[in-house]
Amino acid sequence: MLTDTKVTTYSLHPGAIRTELSRHISIITDYAVGRALYYIVSWPLVKEPWNGAQTTICCAVDPTLASQSGKYYR
């Protein structure tokens, strides 16, 4: 249906991003020990929001990707 149009599609996974969504997890918010363990374990494994957004931004603005519709990026 979108053949011969300038519409492109991308699938992407930005990775694990450090956001405030964890504030809704009671083991983290209700217990100081749970909160400390969560941050100690997750800190080296997750990205800052700015870094996590780079995959999405790249797919949105990189002109070299215009001919590569339908690919997966991470």
N, C-alpha and C positions, 0 to 999 in steps of 0.2 A: 504494500500500500504506500509506503514511503520511498519506494524506488524512484530514482531520478529527482530527489529533493535534496535540500541541504541539511536535512535533519539527521543528526548522528546520535547514537545511543552508547552509553558506557555503563558497565557494572563495576562497582569499586567497593573496597573495604579499607577504611582509613586506619584500621588497627584499633587497639585498646586506647581510649582517650581518657585523660584525667578530667572528669567533670564532677559536678555536685550531685549526680544521680544517686550516689551511695548514701546520701542523707535520708533516703527512704528505706534503708535496710536496718531493721531494728537492732541486730547484733552489733552493728557498727555505731549506731547513734545512742543506744542505751547503755553500753558497757565500755568503760575506758580501755580495758584490756582488749576487747574485740576491735575497737577503733585503732589502737596502737598496732596490733597484729596485722590488720588490714593494710594500713599504710606502709608498714615495714615490708610486707610481702609484695604489695602492688607497686610501690614506688619505682623500682627499676624496670618494671614490665610495661608501664603505660606511658603514653606520650602526652605532652602538654597540648592543649587545644590548638594552638597555633601550628604546631607540627602535624597534628592530625588532620588539619584542614588542607594541607598541601596537596594531597592526592586529588581531592575534589576540585581545588583551584586549578591544578594542572590540567585535568580533563576539561574544565570549562574554558580555559583561555589558550591552551597550546595549539597553535595553528597546524602543527605537524600531525596532530591526532585526527584531524578532520577526515582523513581518508581511511581511518582505522575503526570505523563504527562497529559496535557489537563486541568489543574486547573487554576483558576483565583486568582491572588495575588494583594493585595493593601497595 
